[in-house]
Amino acid sequence: MISSKVMLLGDMGVGKTSIMYRLVHDRFDGEYKSTLGVEVLSYDVPADSVRGGEAARLVLWDTDGDFGTRIFDTVYVTGASAAIIVSDVTRPQTVTRMVELVRSFEARFPGRPYRALVNKIDLAEAPGSAEEIGQLPRSSVKFVSAKNGEGIVDAFAELAETIRRRQ
Ligand code: GDP
């Protein structure tokens, strides 16, 4: 099985750790401590979710701290095939930051796959109202909730599919 390193990026508190736990353990716990240092978890996308029928292993790297775009200057990104860049729909400044991170990621790693996840849509009355989201390619943006699971598995399956196509 092909294994790909995927970095999780985004401001503190947007739900990176919660998304990873929803994906890997299919559960949500509102009481997480913030991630200490770096946490790495592996998720296998089932073969029937990847066109071509080959299972794919995503090795997910989650970090704590407020690195912003400086994260791209650290060893954290070494060998990464793709990124999941997260924002919190209830905090517009995190959406602005997500768009900045996407721009930096595209500049530093041209053509490498990513998905921009707007999280916590269970709390939103009008998801997608932040106008900067419209600057990103529609297919790269996903509205998700780690709390109720909406959109999470699909976003990672799509990312695995995109990684596979580019290999
Ligand atoms: P991180 O710092 O980006 O890893 O964010 P966490 O995963 O630690 O989440 C920060 C806070 O947001 C925690 O209190 C979570 O319970 C909460 N949270 C994360 N995802 C969701 C979600 O989809 N919906 C709601 N309502 N809360 C969420």
Residues whose N, C-alpha, C, O or C-beta is under 5 A from the ligand:
A	BS01	GDP	D11 M12 G13 V14 G15 K16 T17 S18 D29 G30 E31 Y32 K33 N119 K120 D122 L123 V144 S145 A146 K147
